[in-house]
């Protein structure tokens, strides 16, 4: 016997299988009990039918007895008793008919029968009826139980179908999940592609940023070169300036010497003629000296202006350099951020690793998809198995139903089943009716509870005790009175509504009439008339009245006559106003030539005067500007003549002419006249002056309105001033104060012209430099493009070199392997040659070769046998593996099903436990519940009694509702009759009747108002106790709903468990029944054969012996097959052991041979590697030495450049110290700093190149 598996899961599975076996056995026992119970129920049904027949006979016999007694008592004069007996007889007949129709109403029929037979019943009959009743109740319960079991079986079948549908839904969900996995795979692949494209784009951007950075560096170098050119220009200007200054100083010294000589000559005594001559010469020399000094000052100012211009250009260049530096820093920052956030060129391996990770994730996703597909296949297989099982179960159910029908037909139970079906239909109808009644009863209970709550609240508000009740008559009379009052009020409301509608129609007609009257007599519509009224009201009360104010509403009045009177008064007033306005309009039409009113004329005049003044002011301003432009042109034309007079030495002013104009600001006009280029001409000034804005026009209009037309009568100050200036301009010249001022202005003009010339020159140079810069940028772009192309070609060549190198290395490896093989063959051939050269070794080699051939043949046969054995083992192992896999799959299926069942059971148990805990925490004690239930029943009975009383009182109230009105009308008619009889007038009585009715109506209206006013007061807020009770009830209802849901889920789970167990039990039961049927058939056959005759008995015995012999032979054949299998296994084990032994011996021999060969190969390779290592080391040393020499040369060159730059800096500093004094400008300092900065940049660049070269 095999030992049990020690694994925990296997032991758990075995325990579960044992539990399932026990459950199956228990279900089989319960099934047998159910069959027995159904048989007993059939017997009870038969007995019940017999007892029913007996009861009918017993009921029929007292009926005949009662008829006989009634016939004997007909002669008696008691007709009332006869009618009562006849009614009782009819009632008993009706009860008996109901008893015959519905078996479910046996209780009521028996009770009525007992009531009918009270007079003649005895103690024995009562006992017998009670016993029959109890028996019928018990049998009826048993019948109901059988019907419930049948319904349970049908429910189980339906649950099986639902389980199959659930499995199909699970399979569809699995397919949907598989589809979702496929979609996720596609999304991952697209995301991976997007990421690769983003990485490539980033690499391209990095390359472009590198190119831009290099371009900016080149631009900086070019700017440095341009700055050096500018510095050279500044130095040239300085040298020229120094040379000119020295020349001017020399001339000044010469003139000073000549002045001294002249002074010496003047000291000597000379004649008056010579004296006058000397005076003239001195004046000439002073004039010449002053003119030379002016020229020198002009040159100095010109040079200073040029220096300022150059400094401005330098500042602009510095600003451009700063901007370029900021751009470079920004680009560097962008590159650093991109390098920090993205993958650079040097981290391609990391990028490839990330790509590999993404690919691995994609492969994992594919594996998950395959797993899901396998699961889906498994679920489909389970679904097909379940469908087959469902089909089998349905076939079994059909067979069982057919067998049951046959059994019922044979046993004679068709009538019983038909009767049961009828009873079942009646029971279902009764249950539906009961459900409807329960719903109606619950609705009535809710209404009653609401009424009770309202009554208690009203009692509490009124201060009455809880036991207080109104008399029924008072309630009925009050209700009837309220209804009558309500009817009367409704009639009054309808009458008032009719009156209101009539009044509205009258008002509408009146409005139409007034509108038609206005249009006919005055030609005005109603809207125009309203406007006229508003204007009249504003004229009467002033302009401060708000036109948008709504009209005052009229106070509502109840008296219709008063309203009509007011409307008539308003209409007459409106007609009077219309007549007055029509008179005003006629008067205005008769006198059209009077003109507009005074206020309109004043406003128009003010506006017209303001516009006229503004136009005149603008005309004068434009005229002044034109005259200024003409004057500036005249001055520019006369400038040459004035300068000519000055150059000739005539200091007197020319005669004034009549056409020249003198402006108030001569300096500004002189300065403007110098600009011959037209940049600051007066015409441009006039054109650049902005036109007057809307605010200025508005200010002018306001001033005109304030002046009230004074500008039209009096001339403005500006006009007078302009006229005076015009007169003065017509009489005066452009006259300056002194000659120095005039000379100063001329010098300024000359300097400004030179500065402008220099400015144009510098701008032209800037344009040329910009064009050159653009050309250099184009060259730089072309060089960058060539660089990129060369870089790509270099990369391609490097890749081809690497590929070629790899191919050469592979060829070298193959050639070395071939050389090794050739060396081995050479060694063998040398050995063979040595053996051939010797005489005795030839025979020995032949003998050894023959031995090896024999060994090879033996090994070939042995290996063939081993191959056959291994193939057989492989086939057996394959079959065993397939069987084991099938068993494993079956075990996994069962385990999965069991695990799912256990998980579902565990979840259901946890949910039930939670619901039970919540129900336990929120439960109420049973005694409190019983008390509340008893109180509710008491209140319900009390409410039913009150409701009956209320219905009676309401009927009485309805009956007596019209009595007071009838009484009043009868009294009125009686009074009228008496008055007619006495000959009095009836009008007084009618007035009294009308007054009484009006008083009653007023009282009812007052009562309605009181009720309306008292409703909010008498309807307090709901009591907190009732709300709390309501909340408690809602909570309890929610708890009950949750409990019901949990119970439904529990029932569903239990049904699933029951269906699973029932299916298993059915299969086992079918197998057992089949086995039992076969055994019974064989036993019956044997008994028949043994009972026929002696021959048959002998034949039966022989057949029994044959069966036993067959069984023994089958057992012997099984044992023989087991022994053969065991022997085969032992032989196979022996063969395997022998094969293993031979294999190990051959393996060790082969290993020895390979070790020898490997030792020889290693020795040769070691020697070869030593030689190659020496050669490679020598080559590396040579390359390193050459590289170090190149580095030394570069380092020496760099140091030489550095020393040259230092010497250059020292020379420049010395020159600067020699030329510039302590108070000079800082241009050379800036040059030195710039050179130092360039030296630092070159040093950094050299260090960077050295580091890159070394790396």
Secondary structure, DSSP 8 states (H G I E B T S, - for coil): -------HHHHHHHHHHHHHHHHHHHHHHHHHHHHHHHHHHHHHHHHHHHHHHHHHHHHHHHHHHHHHHHHHGGGSS-HHHHHHHHHHHHHHHHHHHHHHH-GGGHHHHHHHHHHHTTTT--HHHHHHHHHHHHHHHHHHHHHHHHHHHHHHHHHHHHHHHHHHHHHHHHHHHHHHHHHHHHHHHHHHHHHHHHHHHHHHHHHHHHHHHHHHHHHHHHHHHHHHHHHHHHHHHHHHHHHHHHHHHHHHHHHHHHHHHHHHHHHHHHHS---HHHHHHHHHHHHHHHHHHHHHHHHHHHHHHHHHHHHHHHHHHHHHHHHHHHHHHHHHHHHHHHHHHHHHHS--GGGHHHHHHHHHHHHHHHHHHHHHHHHHHHHHHHHHHHHHHHHHHHHHHHHHHHHHHHHHHHHHHHHT-HHHHHHHHHHHHHHHHHHHHHHHHHHHHHHHHHHHHHHHHHHHHHHHHHT--TT----HHHHHHHHHHHHHHHHHHHHHHHHHHHHHHHHHHHHHHHHHHHHHHHHHHH---HHHHHHHHHHHHHHHH-TTS-TT---------S-HHHHHHHHHHHHHHHHHHHHHHHHHHHHHHH-GGG-S-HHHHHHHHHHHHHHHHHHHHHHHHHHHHHHHHHHHHHHHHHHHHHHHHHHHT--S-----SS----S-HHHHHHHHH-TTSTT-HHHHHHHS----HHHHHHHHHHHHHHTSHHHHS--HHHHHHHHHHHHHHH-----S-HHHHHHHHHHHHHHHHHHHHHHHHHHHHHHHHHHHHHHHHHHHHHHHHHHHHHHHHHHHHHHHHHHHHHHHHHHHHHHHHHHHHHHHHHHHHHHHHHHHSSHHHHHHHHHHHHHHHHHHHHHHHHHHHHHHHHHHHHHHHHHHHHHHHHHHHHHHHHHHHHHHHHHHHHHHHHHHHHHHHHHHT---HHHHHHHHHHHHHHHHHHHHHHHHHHHHHHHHHHTSSHHHHHHHHHHHHHHHHHHHHT--SHHHHHHHHHHHHHHHHHHHHHHHHHHHHHHHHS----HHHHHHHHHHHHHHHHHHHHHHHHHHHHHHHHHHHHHHHHHHHHHHHHHHHHHHHHHHHHHHHHHHHHH-HHHHHHHHHHHHHHHHHHHHHHHHHHHHHHHHHHHHHHHHHHHHHHHHHHHHHHHHHHHHHHHHHHHHHHHHHHHHHHHHHHHHHHHHHHHHHHHHHHHHHHHHHHHHHHHHHHHHHHHHHHHHHHS-TT--SHHHHHHHHHHHHHHHHHHHHHHHHHHHH-
